[in-house]
């Protein structure tokens, strides 16, 4: 039996823990007396944030006919002390912990940028010609890119966001401290300079392979040092090239090979985050595909042009008739181009797929051969085009196949 008027609070607690509307062995008078006693001495600390009951949880409640109402109870009596730290932390969000974490992650994100030399140039604005005059002076302490311990550097320059207008210095052979001293002029209205930025890309020339990007310099604020009314000489660190800095966008396409028919289908699906080539911050992209055999360019075809977009959708299929005995001798060069009605069309980026390609380009090709009659789809990052086309010739193939046809579907 439980003594209601007893002074032992521990017994009261034990009795309270035994209370259940489904327990027939406890008299109703005892239950009523206990509730009155506990209502004066005991309160329970409710959780600050109450979880939302799901339907799954409600199904559990249906199996419990009656529940004890303990919302007015308090377990903070002296004989059964509760640790304040645990009661405070239950259900509570501590913003200071999240704030500290975000600060730490910001500090971790600010990693030191690798530098690879310095670039000197000057800026001034020609009011009569309405043009920004950029003079590339020299570079110092460039890294060696060749096995001989030297480099053959040159500089490309853009006035972003427009990329169609670009300039390039001469190549300086075997020189890690080249003196360029070349002047270039970008036609631009003075009031637009606040929305423009200069982008210098330093490359190492290679006659036989793709040119290596040494690093880059970006001038976000053209009025950083002066109002450009007179020539201002600037020294900037050259930041090592990263994947993000040379990001040109991605292209998605599928490959499917039918061995019995000797037919391969490349479906250009779409592109995303393409590099803006126009002053409007957009491009007019289309995709050009080269069929290559041992360095020989056999055929080329292209998709339709999508106007004013950096995320074009094509869904256009190109069919190659390639005999099974020749499938290991061919590869595909895929080029995303920017159409220009007045000037010449420019390359936005390229990728290659085939048995001699690198990384995903080779893996995609091998996966196509491993799973015949099944379209294999992947995203491919676009890279810069350097000497890819110069390595290709237009001689006729040494075997009569493959023939090249194209089948387009409206997007």
Buried (B, 14 or more C-beta within 10 A) or exposed (E): EBEBEEEEBEEBBEBBEEBBEEEEEBEEEBBEBBBEBBEEBBBBBEEEEEEEEEEEEEEEEEEEEEEBEBEEBBBBBEEEEEEEEEBEEEEEEEEEEEEEEEEEEEEEEEEEEEBBBBBBBBBBBEEEEEBBBBBBBBBEEBBEBEEEEBBBBBBBBBBBBBBBBBBEBEBBEEBBEBEBEBEBEBEBEBEEBEEBBBBBBBBBBBEEEBBBBBBBBBBEEBEEEBEBEEEBEBEBBBBBBEEEBBBBBBBBBBBBBBBEEBBBBBBBBBBEEBBBBBBEEBBBBBBBBBBBBEEBBBBBBBBEBBEEEBEBBBEBBBBBEBBBEBBEBBBBBBBBBBBBEEEEBBBBBBBBBBBBBEEBBBBBBBBBBEEEEEBBEBEBBBBBBBBBEEBBEEEEBEEEBBEBEBEBEEB
